[in-house]
């Protein structure tokens, strides 16, 4: 089945979307772009020209473009503050909607979007592309195998000196809201555990080029007494980690180290005597589904597969709100200096 789609929000992030849609083997021939929308019309027109989309509709009014093109899908790549309005318009035009993260600017708004999608009989899902990479999938597969025993803790470090310019440098809670949700969602997915509570310290370090919240330390409590420890900064110069963070994952039998790239090391206890027990290496299994390792393209492909199968996709709003709840609970904890329970 070939879907028709309109993409709203033609800034820098739209290039990644359009490249995946037009070039990636998972998606080739599955989606036909029929419209591009941006409040600044020349931006939409320039993006159409860049991707040789000469026969499509471009406009600054999403309502009007959707009415003219009547697409199956709306790809929502607008800034977070405009998210709810864009999704509501898309659902009103009977579109399935795939949004950039974060899902919404509040939990109440996220719940409203879930209700609107259900009432419309349409799917609203969120691009959590970093759970669709090989490393994350391999770790999930390893933990499910029981090779490390029972999971007890996940620890990750995210330290990147990122100079975006634009809206991010003016956002409040910029690290937690715009970036950490990727890592928090990946931790929740790898662990296969529901979050229960968090204590968080958020700061804007000296020398930060962001206006608020460029760094945070958060301790999350997951179910079954699993702890997830997050340390991160977007204004840490000099020794960037991977965008996927650097991880230490501990089970009752051993530990896995992952640099966020291609380097894995896992060892389990292989002896029963001595101050330090003897260790044996553990092989990291390949992902259960190789099609789920292509980041952005895999998210979109899974979204399309779910529509065709009449099911909810992996990153449906009804699931993604759990990761969003982790973010807002961390922000509330940082504001109040209190442990905050996480309930969805």
C-alpha positions in Angstrom: 0.0 0.0 0.0 1.3 3.5 -0.9 0.3 6.2 1.5 0.0 9.9 0.7 1.4 12.4 3.3 1.8 16.0 4.1 4.7 17.2 6.2 4.3 20.2 8.5 7.4 22.1 9.6 10.1 22.4 7.0 13.0 23.5 9.1 16.3 21.7 9.5 14.8 18.5 11.0 12.5 18.0 8.0 15.6 17.1 5.9 16.1 13.9 7.9 12.5 13.0 7.5 12.4 13.6 3.7 15.7 11.9 3.2 14.4 8.7 5.0 11.1 8.8 3.1 12.6 9.2 -0.3 15.9 7.3 -0.1 15.8 4.5 2.6 15.1 1.0 1.3 12.6 0.4 4.1 10.4 3.2 2.9 11.0 3.6 -0.8 7.7 3.5 -2.7 5.6 3.4 0.5 4.9 7.1 0.9 4.2 9.8 -1.6 4.6 13.4 -0.3 1.7 15.5 -1.6 2.2 18.6 0.5 4.7 20.6 2.6 3.6 23.2 5.1 5.5 25.9 6.9 4.5 29.2 8.4 7.3 30.8 6.3 6.1 29.7 2.8 9.5 30.2 1.1 10.9 27.6 3.5 8.4 25.0 2.3 9.0 25.9 -1.3 12.8 25.7 -0.9 12.5 22.2 0.8 10.2 21.1 -2.1 12.8 22.2 -4.6 15.6 20.5 -2.7 13.9 17.1 -2.9 12.5 17.6 -6.4 8.9 17.7 -5.2 7.7 20.0 -7.9 4.2 18.5 -8.3 3.1 18.9 -4.6 1.1 21.6 -2.8 3.1 24.0 -0.6 1.5 26.4 1.8 1.5 28.2 5.1 -1.9 27.1 6.3 -2.0 23.4 7.4 -5.8 23.3 7.5 -6.0 24.5 3.9 -3.3 22.2 2.6 -4.9 19.1 4.2 -8.3 20.1 2.8 -6.8 20.4 -0.7 -4.6 17.2 -0.6 -6.7 14.9 1.7 -3.6 12.8 2.7 -3.6 9.5 4.6 -0.8 10.8 6.9 0.5 13.9 8.6 4.1 14.1 9.5 4.4 16.7 12.3 7.9 18.2 12.5 6.9 21.6 14.1 8.4 23.1 17.2 7.1 21.6 20.5 4.9 24.6 21.4 2.9 24.1 18.2 2.5 20.3 18.6 -1.0 20.0 20.1 -2.6 22.3 17.5 -1.0 20.6 14.6 -1.9 17.1 15.8 -5.5 18.2 16.4 -5.8 19.5 12.9 -4.4 16.4 11.4 -6.7 14.1 13.3 -9.7 16.3 12.3 -8.7 15.7 8.7 -8.7 11.9 9.3 -5.0 11.6 9.1 -2.8 9.2 11.0 -0.2 11.4 12.6 3.5 10.8 13.4 5.0 13.5 15.5 8.5 14.6 16.5 9.2 14.5 20.2 8.3 15.6 22.7 4.7 14.3 22.4 3.3 17.4 24.1 4.1 20.3 26.4 2.3 18.8 29.3 0.9 15.4 30.5 -2.6 16.8 30.3 -2.1 17.8 26.7 -0.6 14.4 25.9 -3.7 12.6 27.4 -5.9 14.9 25.3 -4.1 13.8 22.2 -4.5 10.2 23.1 -8.2 10.7 23.6 -8.5 12.7 20.3 -6.7 9.9 18.3 -9.0 7.3 19.8 -12.1 9.3 19.1 -11.0 9.8 15.5 -10.1 6.2 15.0 -6.6 7.2 13.9 -3.1 6.5 15.2 -0.9 9.2 16.7 2.6 8.1 17.3 5.9 9.8 18.3 9.4 9.6 16.7 11.6 7.9 19.3 14.2 7.0 16.7 17.0 6.2 19.2 15.2 3.1 20.5 15.4 1.9 16.8 19.2 1.5 16.7 21.2 -1.7 16.7 22.8 -1.1 20.1 19.6 -0.5 22.0 17.9 -3.5 20.3 20.8 -5.8 21.1 20.8 -4.8 24.7 17.1 -5.4 25.0 17.6 -8.9 23.4 20.5 -9.6 25.8 18.5 -8.6 28.9 15.5 -10.7 27.7 17.8 -13.7 27.3 18.6 -13.6 31.1 22.3 -13.8 30.4 23.0 -11.1 32.9 20.6 -12.5 35.4 17.9 -10.2 36.8 18.4 -6.6 36.0 19.2 -4.4 39.0 20.5 -1.1 37.5 21.1 1.0 34.5 23.6 3.9 34.5 24.2 6.3 31.6 26.3 9.4 30.9 25.4 11.9 28.2 27.9 14.8 27.8 27.8 16.7 24.5 28.8 20.3 23.7 26.0 21.0 21.2 25.6 24.4 19.6 22.3 24.4 17.8 21.3 28.0 17.8 17.6 28.6 17.3 14.7 27.7 19.6 16.6 25.2 21.8 18.9 27.8 23.2 15.8 29.7 24.5 13.9 26.7 25.9 13.3 26.0 29.5 14.4 22.6 30.7 16.1 22.1 27.4 18.1 19.0 28.1 15.4 17.1 29.9 12.6 18.1 27.5 14.3 18.1 24.1 17.1 15.5 24.5 16.9 13.4 27.6 13.6 11.9 26.5 15.5 9.9 23.9 17.7 8.4 26.6 14.9 7.9 29.1 12.8 6.2 26.5 15.7 3.9 25.6 16.2 3.0 29.2 12.6 2.2 29.7 12.6 0.1 26.5 15.8 -1.8 27.3 14.8 -2.5 30.9 11.2 -3.5 30.0 10.2 -1.9 33.3 7.7 0.8 34.2 9.0 4.0 35.9 7.8 4.7 39.4 9.5 7.8 40.8 12.4 10.2 40.3 14.7 12.6 42.1 16.4 15.1 39.9 18.8 18.0 40.2 18.8 20.4 37.1 21.2 23.2 36.6 22.5 25.6 33.9 26.3 25.4 34.3 28.6 28.4 34.2 29.5 29.1 30.6 26.3 27.5 29.2 25.0 29.0 26.0 21.5 27.8 26.8 19.1 30.0 28.7 17.9 27.2 31.1 18.5 23.6 32.2 21.4 22.5 30.1 22.5 19.8 32.6 20.7 17.3 34.9 21.3 14.4 37.2 18.4 12.1 37.8 17.8 8.9 39.7 14.8 7.0 38.5 13.1 4.2 40.4 11.7 1.5 38.1 9.5 -1.4 39.1 11.1 -4.5 40.6 13.6 -2.3 42.5 15.5 -1.4 39.3 17.4 1.9 39.4 18.2 4.1 36.4 20.8 6.7 37.0 21.0 9.5 34.3 23.8 12.1 34.2 23.7 14.5 31.3 24.8 17.9 29.9 24.4 19.7 26.6 27.0 22.3 27.5 29.9 20.0 28.3 32.9 20.8 26.1 36.0 18.7 25.6 35.0 15.0 25.7 31.8 14.3 23.9 30.1 11.0 24.6 28.0 9.3 21.9 24.6 10.8 21.2 23.3 7.5 22.5 25.2 8.0 25.8 27.7 5.7 27.5 26.0 2.9 29.5 26.7 0.5 32.4 23.9 -2.1 32.8 24.1 -4.4 35.8 22.4 -7.7 36.5 22.6 -10.3 39.2 25.1 -12.3 37.2 27.2 -9.6 35.6 27.6 -6.3 33.8 27.3 -4.9 30.3 29.3 -1.8 29.1 28.3 0.0 26.0 29.9 3.2 24.6 26.8 4.2 22.6 28.5 3.2 19.4 30.1 -0.1 18.3 31.9 -1.1 21.5 30.3 -3.6 23.9 31.7 -5.6 26.8 29.7 -8.0 28.9 31.0 -10.3 31.6 29.4 -12.6 34.1 30.6 -14.4 37.1 32.2 -17.7 36.3 33.6 -18.8 39.7 32.5 -19.1 43.3 35.6 -18.2 45.3 38.1 -15.4 45.7 37.8 -11.7 46.7 37.0 -10.9 43.1 35.2 -13.7 41.3 36.5 -15.0 38.0 34.6 -13.6 35.0 33.6 -14.9 31.6 32.7 -12.9 28.5 29.2 -12.9 27.2 28.4 -12.5 23.5 26.0 -9.7 22.7 23.2 -11.2 20.5 22.1 -9.5 17.2 18.8 -7.6 17.3 15.7 -9.8 17.1 14.5 -7.8 14.0 17.1 -6.2 11.8 14.5 -3.9 10.3 14.2 -2.2 13.7 17.8 -0.9 13.6 17.6 2.0 11.1 16.7 4.8 13.4 14.3 7.3 11.8 13.4 5.0 8.8 12.6 2.2 11.2 10.2 4.4 13.3 8.4 5.5 10.1 8.3 1.9 8.7 6.9 0.6 12.0 4.2 3.3 12.0 3.2 2.3 8.4 3.2 -1.4 9.3 0.9 -0.7 12.3 -1.6 1.2 10.1 -1.7 -1.6 7.6 -2.1 -4.3 10.3 -4.7 -2.3 12.2 -2.6 -2.2 15.4 -0.9 0.4 17.6 2.8 1.0 16.7 5.5 0.6 19.2 5.8 4.4 19.8 2.1 5.1 19.9 1.1 8.0 22.1 -0.5 5.7 24.6 2.9 4.2 25.3 5.1 7.2 24.7 3.3 9.2 27.4 5.2 6.9 29.9 8.5 8.3 28.7 7.1 11.9 28.7 5.9 11.3 32.2 9.5 10.5 33.2 10.6 13.9 31.8 7.9 16.0 33.5 8.4 14.2 36.8 12.1 14.9 36.6 11.4 18.6 35.8 8.9 18.7 38.8 11.5 17.1 41.1 14.1 19.6 40.0 11.7 22.5 40.7 10.6 21.3 44.1 13.8 19.5 45.2 11.5 16.5 46.1 11.2 12.9 45.1 8.3 12.8 42.6 6.1 9.7 41.9 5.5 8.9 38.2 2.0 7.9 37.4 0.3 7.8 33.9 
